[in-house]
Amino acid sequence: MNSLTPESRITIRTLLLRDIGGLFLVALAALMAVTMYFGTQGALVILRENAGNVIHTTVRFLSTHMEPAIRTAEVIGRKVLPEGPNVSPTNIEMARTAMQLDPQIRGMAFFWTDGRYETVQADGTARLHNYAPGSEADRAVKEARLVAEPYVAEPIFSRLVGRTLVTARNPIFDDSGTYLGFAASAISLYDLSVFASQVDLVGGLVFVVDNDGYVIAHPTLTDPEIAKRMTAEKPLLHGSEIGDPVLAAFLDPAQHKVDDLEDGDGIKIRRARINDKRYFSLTLDVPVSQDGAFTVGIYVDEDSSSYTDMIRYLAYGALAGLGVMALAMLRLWQLAERIRQPVSELATASNAVAKFDLDHVVPIGGNSVQEFNDAAMAFNRMVKGLAQFGIYVPRSLVRAILDKSEPTGISSVDREVTVLFSDIVGFTTLSQSAPAEEIVALLNDHFTLMNEAIEAEGGNIDKYVGDSVMAFWGAPAEREDHAAACLRSVRRIADLLRADNERRERTGQRVLHIRLGIATGRAVVGNIGAPGRINYTMIGDTVNVANRLEQLGKQVAPGTDLCVLVSEETAVAAGNPPDLEDVGEFELRGRSGAVKVYRLNLDRK
């Protein structure tokens, strides 16, 4: 249900004309905002592509720096670990050759589970060591067993080489699955910082940090004074400790903001203002460490790039769109009336259809707009179809169903109703002696008469069965006078039938005599049938009583032209009208117990 009151609704004319100014102001603002936003994003995309090349070059350098170390630890470790401590000269020479081919590998180490490990330097020097339970080496051996695959461990500071190293570790298992220990290749981070310092980036630089903001690579780390600050206790420096306020700002969430950018390669953009200068950074997370990822990125001074000029040109383009929008506003005003007229016609006709008042639906004319024209033609065809549908379904019932306005249709209910059954006396004999065309015409005339009288008093015809009619009052809409309305309808039937019989006698046609049975009581009313064939009807003892009373007319008044028998419940519900006469109690076929029956006196006075 629409909760809006008539006063709060507006017409389509008002919507299109009164609100047009506000609509276009919003459209203009939205257009400028969208142009600036997506233009900014486009500029960032171009900038990201250029900067992305630098980032991906750094990532490739990082990968080529790491991958050989991981591969060397795996290949040589599978040969050394099964032999046990005291690495053979052949394997030592193999390790030395691998370090010569990949000079970023500054040393190798082999750890066994029995408390011993052996180191091999780049010059081929090998030394055997012992480690105690609970030591750093012991924890590393246990860690590698849990990881059970090649990985990059956290950076450590090597006093031997005086630099911070990253170790690529490879756990080794024998053929039976027994864990032997792990092989490690040590990589210097200094080489990464040297690479970062050599990247030519106007107004910016390249950096690599870990998950916690500790610097893996930065041009500043090539400064010996800065490098001296890295120790065994502190193998890495945080981004806020190397004297780079821009990097520190980008590592501090409180000092920068994140921009959204549609991209497919995971690059993130951040902005920050440091010392009255605007900077932005582009970063990419690269999974290289066992505990997470390294963040490879660049930051650039906005004023030193072409980004600012690109944004200025975008602003000019947005302003140029104002003229186009002014012309569009005029065109929309012209369109308002063109839309309003067919929609208004369709709404008026639809209201009539909603009331099932098909006689007052004016056909909708054609329209030059294809969609409106198609809608008009489809609507006209729908009305014609509903008109045919109305022949088979009582309009009064359809209106009542529409008035219920239940989203799931009409549900079955237990309701007090009044049911009427009628039957033409001697119809079987008549149908055997008369031509089919005459029988059909006779029934159509008779049912038209019955329908007129029943609908005039708000009744609904449930069905026609041969020459019989079943009708009811009190559903789907409840009404207190259902019994009285039924009797009024029967009196109309009597008047119409007698007038029709007089006409038939004058024209030499067969006259009709009918019997009617009426009962009042509870019945189950609702949609009954298979999913593909539903009938709104009712079932229950009340229906059976009405049918049996109609048949009882053969016994009570066999010679009358119109016999109407009524149950006691109907008489009481109708207020015991004076033209009801008590004819006694009768046993009805198929029911136990007697039923008190009344006859409606329809004799003219």
Secondary structure, 3 states (H helix, E strand, C coil): CCCCCHHHCCCHHHHHHCCHHHHHHHHHHHHHHHHHHHHHHHHHHHHHHHHHHHHHHHHHHHHHHHHHHHHHHHHHHHHHHHHCCCCCHHHHHHHHHHHHHCCCEEEEEEEECCCEEEEEECCCCEEEEECCCCCHHHHHHHHHHHHCCCEECCCEEECCCCEEEEEEEEEEECCCCCEEEEEEEEEECHHHHHHHHHCCCCCEEEEEECCCCEEEECHHHHCHHHHCCCCCCCCCCEHHHCCCHHHHHHHCHHHCEEECCCCCCCCEEEEEEECCEEEEEEEEEEEEECCEEEEEEEEEEHHHCCHHHHHHHHHHHHHHHHHHHHHHHHHHHHHHHHHHHHHHHHHHHHHHHHCCCHHHCCCCCCCCCHHHHHHHHHHHHHHHHHHHHHHHCCHHHHHHHHHHCCCCCCCCEEEEEEEEEEEECCHHHHHHHCCHHHHHHHHHHHHHHHHHHHHHCCCEEEEEECCEEEEEECCCCCCCCHHHHHHHHHHHHHHHHHHHHHHHHHHCCCCCCEEEEEEEEEEEEEEEEECCEEEEEEECHHHHHHHHHHHHHHHHCCCCCEEEEEEHHHHHHCCCCCCEEEEEEEECCCCCCEEEEEEECCCCC
